[in-house]
């Protein structure tokens, strides 16, 4: 799994847990729907950490909670 895939998977998982769709998440985060959809789709590369922070705030979780999953723990090291 790539970082981009892990981010999209985590956002989808959290939305499902909180009963949100991408559009309602965008509203909760104060972001454009197109930004959320691009992160979840193939248009975006990896979003900036400030974007993930806004998403975490909209989901009412910390960055630590966002990234505390096996998917992120098992990502391969980018720099070798």
C-alpha positions in Angstrom: 0.0 0.0 0.0 1.3 3.5 -0.9 1.1 6.5 1.3 -1.6 8.0 -0.9 -3.7 4.8 -0.7 -3.2 4.6 3.1 -4.4 8.2 3.5 -7.5 7.7 1.3 -8.3 4.4 3.1 -8.0 6.0 6.5 -10.2 9.0 5.5 -12.8 6.6 4.1 -12.7 4.5 7.2 -13.1 7.5 9.6 -15.9 8.9 7.5 -17.7 5.5 7.6 -17.2 5.4 11.4 -18.6 8.9 11.9 -21.5 8.5 9.3 -20.0 11.1 7.0 -19.7 11.2 3.2 -16.9 13.2 1.5 -19.1 16.2 1.0 -20.2 16.4 4.6 -16.5 15.9 5.7 -15.5 18.8 3.5 -18.2 21.0 5.2 -17.0 19.8 8.7 -13.4 20.7 7.7 -14.1 24.0 6.1 -12.6 22.7 2.8 -13.7 22.5 -0.8 -15.4 19.2 -1.7 -13.0 19.0 -4.7 -10.1 18.9 -2.3 -11.5 15.9 -0.4 -12.5 14.1 -3.6 -9.1 14.6 -5.1 -7.4 13.2 -2.0 -9.7 10.2 -2.2 -9.3 9.8 -5.9 -6.4 9.7 -8.3 -5.9 13.4 -9.0 -4.0 14.3 -5.9 -0.6 13.3 -4.9 0.0 13.2 -1.1 -1.8 16.1 0.6 0.2 18.4 2.9 0.1 17.7 6.6 -1.8 21.0 7.2 -4.6 19.4 5.0 -4.6 16.2 7.1 -4.7 18.4 10.2 -7.9 20.1 8.9 -9.4 16.8 8.1 -8.5 15.5 11.6 -10.0 18.6 13.2 -13.2 18.1 11.1 -13.4 14.5 12.3 -12.7 15.6 15.9 -9.6 13.5 16.3 -5.9 14.2 16.8 -3.2 13.8 14.2 -1.9 10.9 16.4 -5.2 9.2 16.2 -5.4 9.7 12.4 -2.0 8.1 11.8 -2.2 5.4 14.5 -3.1 2.5 12.3 -1.4 -0.6 11.0 -1.5 0.8 7.4 0.8 3.7 8.3 3.0 1.5 10.5 3.6 -0.9 7.7 4.5 1.6 5.0 7.9 1.1 3.4 10.5 3.7 4.2 10.7 6.3 1.4 14.4 7.1 1.8 16.8 4.2 1.6 
